[in-house]
Amino acid sequence: MLHGFGASSAAWLFQLESLKGFRIVAWDAPGYGDSDALPNEKPVAKDYADALDKFVQALGLKQFVIVANSLGGLMAGAFARAYPQRVRGMLLVSPAGGHGGDQKKLAERLKQLDELGPEGLAEKRSPTLVAAKSPPVALELVRWSQRRIRPDGYRQACHCLANGRLAGDAAYFKSRVLVVCGTEDVITPQAGCKAIADAFPKGEYRSLAGIGHAAQIEDHVRINDIIEQILM
C-alpha cells in the first residue's frame, strides 16, 4: 500500500485494522516517517520504484497486489512498468497523473512549502482532501499526517509529481488495473482518473459517489470491499 503526497503509512490505518486474512504492508515512502530520503535531490517516479523494489525484496515479497493513493499511484505505475513480473494487479485510488515536466507547478509547490511549513499545509490543504460530508475522523487523520511531513521528503516528492507522467508508464503494464475516484475529489478529478484507467491495456474505472480524494480514509468499508474483490 503506497500513500500519497502529504500522507504516510497512516493513510492505510483502516485497512491495516480491518482487512483480515491477507498480508498487508504499508510503507513510508523515502523521505516520509523514518524512511531515509532518496540520494537524488530531484528524484523521478522510477527512483521511488527502485526503492520500492529494494523494500519488497528485503521483505521477501515475490508477487503482490499494489494498492496506491494519489502520488502513490505515480510510483505504482513506475514500479509496474519496471518490475511487471512482481505485480499481480493494482488498485489506484485517485491516482496522481503527474505534470509531465511542468516546472511552474513545481515552483508553486515548493513555494507553498516554504511559506506555510508542515503545520500550515495541514490546515490549508487537508480540508480539500476529503469530501464535505466525510466523517470528522477522516479530516483529523489527514491533518495528523500532513503535520508530520518532512520538508526533505516533501521537496523530493514535489519533483516526482512535477516530472511524472503516469499515462506514459501505464501502456507497459499488461495486467489488471482498477482505478477508482470519488465524485467529490477536487485534487485528482474524475476526468483525469478515467484517462489514466484508459491508458492501461487492462484498465477499468469506477466512480465513488460522495467521496473525496482520500477515499480509503473517508469510506474504508467501501474501499476494503473493493480490495477484497481484487485479492480473492
Stockholm file with secondary structure:
# STOCKHOLM 1.0

chainA/1-232         MLHGFGASSAAWLFQLESLKGFRIVAWDAPGYGDSDALPNEKPVAKDYADALDKFVQALGLKQFVIVANSLGGLMAGAFARAYPQRVRGMLLVSPAGGHGGDQKKLAERLKQLDELGPEGLAEKRSPTLVAAKSPPVALELVRWSQRRIRPDGYRQACHCLANGRLAGDAAYFKSRVLVVCGTEDVITPQAGCKAIADAFPKGEYRSLAGIGHAAQIEDHVRINDIIEQILM
#=GR chainA/1-232 SS CBCCTTCCGGGGHHHHHHCCSSCCCCCCCTTSTTCCCCSSSSCCHHHHHHHHHHHHHHTTCCSEEEEEETHHHHHHHHHHHHCGGGEEEEEEESCCCCCTTCHHHHHHHHHHHHHHHHHHHHHHHGGGGSCTTSCHHHHHHHHHHHHTCCHHHHHHHHHHHHHCCHHHHHTTCCSCEEEEEETTCSSSCHHHHHHHHHHSTTEEEEEETTCCSCHHHHTHHHHHHHHHHHHC
#=GC SS_cons         CBCCTTCCGGGGHHHHHHCCSSCCCCCCCTTSTTCCCCSSSSCCHHHHHHHHHHHHHHTTCCSEEEEEETHHHHHHHHHHHHCGGGEEEEEEESCCCCCTTCHHHHHHHHHHHHHHHHHHHHHHHGGGGSCTTSCHHHHHHHHHHHHTCCHHHHHHHHHHHHHCCHHHHHTTCCSCEEEEEETTCSSSCHHHHHHHHHHSTTEEEEEETTCCSCHHHHTHHHHHHHHHHHHC
//
